[in-house]
């Protein structure tokens, strides 16, 4: 009878039980999320990513002003942490434009997939850029 009157104790037991359920659910969901990126088609994901980032010529505008750090940050924000990327920008003659590597850090697997994306600047000089995005799984050898 005394246990039934002690509402604080009952509330703490219920709280602990809910915390255990929450932690168990998180542990069950995290491995399922990490296996999703392993079955991901990297080339189609890369093309979708670059297409969504190039809204109204945004990527070409960054290349026009040679803002490589902003371009790297833009791509980095759209790529999941479980993926490694390397972005190379070419001119119309397939000569690399970026002076240094635009990539994320970490070890990568042997399975590297790439996709090419055409982006055109909207200013008066009208230039066409080819963006090659390489993607791979981080840390899985």
Secondary structure, DSSP 8 states (H G I E B T S, - for coil): -HHHH-HHHHHHHHHHHHHHHHHHHHHHHHHHHHHHHHT--HHHHHHHHHHHHTGGGHHHHHHHTT-HHHHHHHHHHHS-TTEEEEEEEE-TTS-B--SS-EE--S-EEEEEEEEEEEEE--STT--EEEEEEEEEEES--
